Amino acid sequence: MNRGEKIAQIRQQIGMSQARLASLSGLRQGALSNYETGKRNPGIDALQQILPHLGVSLEEFLALQIHDIEEAHQKAPPGSAERSKSKQEFVDLIDDMPEAIVTRLLRIAREVIQMRDA
């Protein structure tokens, strides 16, 4: 699930209209629609405008995205196009993250590896 689809899913779960979210976040409804349909990918700046109105922090949203990517990766057969796509989605997600969040994720990954190896 891409970022825009995840935004749409969360928005629908809380019963908010697309028009209302666009109004609250200061975006045009057309821009939000383009994000939710996957025509455009919202960057970190757009996410920071949208997510507070959905009651989700940027970190929580990125964690949900990582979970979705991991799930898709696990379901895809080794060597498949789907598995390659999930790898690329992860790289794209990391590439767009603020440096502070990437640093935290790397720290958490190191801690998990240390716990596993202990």
Phi and psi in degrees as GROMACS dihedral restraints (atoms count N, CA, C in turn):
[ dihedral_restraints ]
;  ai    aj    ak    al  type     phi  dphi    fc
    3     4     5     6     1   -79.3    20    10
    4     5     6     7     1   175.3    20    10
    6     7     8     9     1   -59.4    20    10
    7     8     9    10     1   -44.0    20    10
    9    10    11    12     1   -65.2    20    10
   10    11    12    13     1   -40.4    20    10
   12    13    14    15     1   -63.3    20    10
   13    14    15    16     1   -37.6    20    10
   15    16    17    18     1   -66.8    20    10
   16    17    18    19     1   -39.4    20    10
   18    19    20    21     1   -59.8    20    10
   19    20    21    22     1   -47.6    20    10
   21    22    23    24     1   -60.8    20    10
   22    23    24    25     1   -42.5    20    10
   24    25    26    27     1   -61.2    20    10
   25    26    27    28     1   -47.4    20    10
   27    28    29    30     1   -65.0    20    10
   28    29    30    31     1   -44.0    20    10
   30    31    32    33     1   -58.5    20    10
   31    32    33    34     1   -45.1    20    10
   33    34    35    36     1   -67.9    20    10
   34    35    36    37     1   -37.1    20    10
   36    37    38    39     1   -61.9    20    10
   37    38    39    40     1   -32.8    20    10
   39    40    41    42     1   -94.3    20    10
   40    41    42    43     1     2.4    20    10
   42    43    44    45     1    74.5    20    10
   43    44    45    46     1    30.3    20    10
   45    46    47    48     1  -101.2    20    10
   46    47    48    49     1   139.3    20    10
   48    49    50    51     1   -77.6    20    10
   49    50    51    52     1   157.5    20    10
   51    52    53    54     1   -63.7    20    10
   52    53    54    55     1   -39.2    20    10
   54    55    56    57     1   -62.1    20    10
   55    56    57    58     1   -41.2    20    10
   57    58    59    60     1   -65.5    20    10
   58    59    60    61     1   -45.2    20    10
   60    61    62    63     1   -63.5    20    10
   61    62    63    64     1   -41.4    20    10
   63    64    65    66     1   -60.4    20    10
   64    65    66    67     1   -45.0    20    10
   66    67    68    69     1   -62.4    20    10
   67    68    69    70     1   -47.6    20    10
   69    70    71    72     1   -63.5    20    10
   70    71    72    73     1   -37.7    20    10
   72    73    74    75     1   -88.5    20    10
   73    74    75    76     1    -7.1    20    10
   75    76    77    78     1    78.6    20    10
   76    77    78    79     1    17.8    20    10
   78    79    80    81     1  -102.5    20    10
   79    80    81    82     1   156.4    20    10
   81    82    83    84     1   -73.1    20    10
   82    83    84    85     1   145.6    20    10
   84    85    86    87     1   -61.1    20    10
   85    86    87    88     1   -34.5    20    10
   87    88    89    90     1   -61.9    20    10
   88    89    90    91     1   -39.6    20    10
   90    91    92    93     1   -65.4    20    10
   91    92    93    94     1   -44.7    20    10
   93    94    95    96     1   -63.1    20    10
   94    95    96    97     1   -41.3    20    10
   96    97    98    99     1   -60.7    20    10
   97    98    99   100     1   -42.0    20    10
   99   100   101   102     1   -62.2    20    10
  100   101   102   103     1   -36.8    20    10
  102   103   104   105     1   -66.0    20    10
  103   104   105   106     1   -48.7    20    10
  105   106   107   108     1   -68.2    20    10
  106   107   108   109     1   -27.2    20    10
  108   109   110   111     1   -93.2    20    10
  109   110   111   112     1    -1.9    20    10
  111   112   113   114     1    84.1    20    10
  112   113   114   115     1     7.7    20    10
  114   115   116   117     1   -70.5    20    10
  115   116   117   118     1   -30.4    20    10
  117   118   119   120     1  -135.8    20    10
  118   119   120   121     1   154.0    20    10
  120   121   122   123     1  -106.9    20    10
  121   122   123   124     1   120.2    20    10
  123   124   125   126     1   -68.2    20    10
  124   125   126   127     1   132.5    20    10
  126   127   128   129     1   -80.9    20    10
  127   128   129   130     1  -179.5    20    10
  129   130   131   132     1   -60.1    20    10
  130   131   132   133     1   -40.5    20    10
  132   133   134   135     1   -60.2    20    10
  133   134   135   136     1   -45.3    20    10
  135   136   137   138     1   -64.8    20    10
  136   137   138   139     1   -41.3    20    10
  138   139   140   141     1   -60.3    20    10
  139   140   141   142     1   -40.1    20    10
  141   142   143   144     1   -67.5    20    10
  142   143   144   145     1   -23.5    20    10
  144   145   146   147     1   -79.1    20    10
  145   146   147   148     1   -35.9    20    10
  147   148   149   150     1   -85.8    20    10
  148   149   150   151     1   -50.1    20    10
  150   151   152   153     1   -59.1    20    10
  151   152   153   154     1   -38.9    20    10
  153   154   155   156     1   -57.7    20    10
  154   155   156   157     1   -30.3    20    10
  156   157   158   159     1   -78.9    20    10
  157   158   159   160     1   -11.9    20    10
  159   160   161   162     1   -99.5    20    10
  160   161   162   163     1    -2.4    20    10
  162   163   164   165     1    74.5    20    10
  163   164   165   166     1    27.7    20    10
  165   166   167   168     1  -128.3    20    10
  166   167   168   169     1   131.2    20    10
  168   169   170   171     1   -77.4    20    10
  169   170   171   172     1   162.3    20    10
  171   172   173   174     1   -59.3    20    10
  172   173   174   175     1   -41.6    20    10
  174   175   176   177     1   -62.9    20    10
  175   176   177   178     1   -43.6    20    10
  177   178   179   180     1   -62.4    20    10
  178   179   180   181     1   -42.7    20    10
  180   181   182   183     1   -62.4    20    10
  181   182   183   184     1   -45.8    20    10
  183   184   185   186     1   -64.6    20    10
  184   185   186   187     1   -36.9    20    10
  186   187   188   189     1   -63.4    20    10
  187   188   189   190     1   -40.7    20    10
  189   190   191   192     1   -62.6    20    10
  190   191   192   193     1   -41.2    20    10
  192   193   194   195     1   -63.3    20    10
  193   194   195   196     1   -44.1    20    10
  195   196   197   198     1   -61.3    20    10
  196   197   198   199     1   -42.3    20    10
  198   199   200   201     1   -59.9    20    10
  199   200   201   202     1   -46.0    20    10
  201   202   203   204     1   -61.9    20    10
  202   203   204   205     1   -42.5    20    10
  204   205   206   207     1   -64.5    20    10
  205   206   207   208     1   -44.1    20    10
  207   208   209   210     1   -61.5    20    10
  208   209   210   211     1   -43.1    20    10
  210   211   212   213     1   -61.4    20    10
  211   212   213   214     1   -45.4    20    10
  213   214   215   216     1   -63.7    20    10
  214   215   216   217     1   -39.9    20    10
  216   217   218   219     1   -63.3    20    10
  217   218   219   220     1   -43.2    20    10
  219   220   221   222     1   -66.8    20    10
  220   221   222   223     1   -33.1    20    10
  222   223   224   225     1   -76.9    20    10
  223   224   225   226     1   -25.5    20    10
  225   226   227   228     1   -79.3    20    10
  226   227   228   229     1   140.1    20    10
  228   229   230   231     1   -65.6    20    10
  229   230   231   232     1   144.8    20    10
  231   232   233   234     1   -54.1    20    10
  232   233   234   235     1   136.6    20    10
  234   235   236   237     1    80.3    20    10
  235   236   237   238     1    -1.2    20    10
  237   238   239   240     1   -80.5    20    10
  238   239   240   241     1   162.8    20    10
  240   241   242   243     1   -62.8    20    10
  241   242   243   244     1   -35.3    20    10
  243   244   245   246     1   -63.5    20    10
  244   245   246   247     1   -39.5    20    10
  246   247   248   249     1   -69.2    20    10
  247   248   249   250     1   -40.0    20    10
  249   250   251   252     1   -63.2    20    10
  250   251   252   253     1   -39.7    20    10
  252   253   254   255     1   -63.3    20    10
  253   254   255   256     1   -42.5    20    10
  255   256   257   258     1   -65.5    20    10
  256   257   258   259     1   -37.1    20    10
  258   259   260   261     1   -63.0    20    10
  259   260   261   262     1   -43.4    20    10
  261   262   263   264     1   -66.9    20    10
  262   263   264   265     1   -37.7    20    10
  264   265   266   267     1   -60.9    20    10
  265   266   267   268     1   -39.4    20    10
  267   268   269   270     1   -65.7    20    10
  268   269   270   271     1   -45.3    20    10
  270   271   272   273     1   -60.5    20    10
  271   272   273   274     1   -44.4    20    10
  273   274   275   276     1   -62.9    20    10
  274   275   276   277     1   -40.8    20    10
  276   277   278   279     1   -63.8    20    10
  277   278   279   280     1   -47.8    20    10
  279   280   281   282     1   -62.0    20    10
  280   281   282   283     1   -41.2    20    10
  282   283   284   285     1   -61.1    20    10
  283   284   285   286     1   -32.2    20    10
  285   286   287   288     1   -88.5    20    10
  286   287   288   289     1    -9.5    20    10
  288   289   290   291     1   -74.3    20    10
  289   290   291   292     1   146.1    20    10
  291   292   293   294     1   -60.9    20    10
  292   293   294   295     1   148.0    20    10
  294   295   296   297     1   -55.7    20    10
  295   296   297   298     1   -38.7    20    10
  297   298   299   300     1   -62.0    20    10
  298   299   300   301     1   -37.7    20    10
  300   301   302   303     1   -72.6    20    10
  301   302   303   304     1   -40.4    20    10
  303   304   305   306     1   -60.3    20    10
  304   305   306   307     1   -43.4    20    10
  306   307   308   309     1   -60.0    20    10
  307   308   309   310     1   -43.7    20    10
  309   310   311   312     1   -64.4    20    10
  310   311   312   313     1   -41.9    20    10
  312   313   314   315     1   -62.8    20    10
  313   314   315   316     1   -41.4    20    10
  315   316   317   318     1   -64.3    20    10
  316   317   318   319     1   -39.0    20    10
  318   319   320   321     1   -63.2    20    10
  319   320   321   322     1   -45.2    20    10
  321   322   323   324     1   -63.0    20    10
  322   323   324   325     1   -42.0    20    10
  324   325   326   327     1   -61.1    20    10
  325   326   327   328     1   -42.5    20    10
  327   328   329   330     1   -62.4    20    10
  328   329   330   331     1   -42.0    20    10
  330   331   332   333     1   -62.6    20    10
  331   332   333   334     1   -41.7    20    10
  333   334   335   336     1   -64.1    20    10
  334   335   336   337     1   -43.3    20    10
  336   337   338   339     1   -63.6    20    10
  337   338   339   340     1   -42.0    20    10
  339   340   341   342     1   -63.3    20    10
  340   341   342   343     1   -41.9    20    10
  342   343   344   345     1   -64.5    20    10
  343   344   345   346     1   -41.3    20    10
  345   346   347   348     1   -64.3    20    10
  346   347   348   349     1   -39.2    20    10
  348   349   350   351     1   -81.7    20    10
  349   350   351   352     1   -10.8    20    10
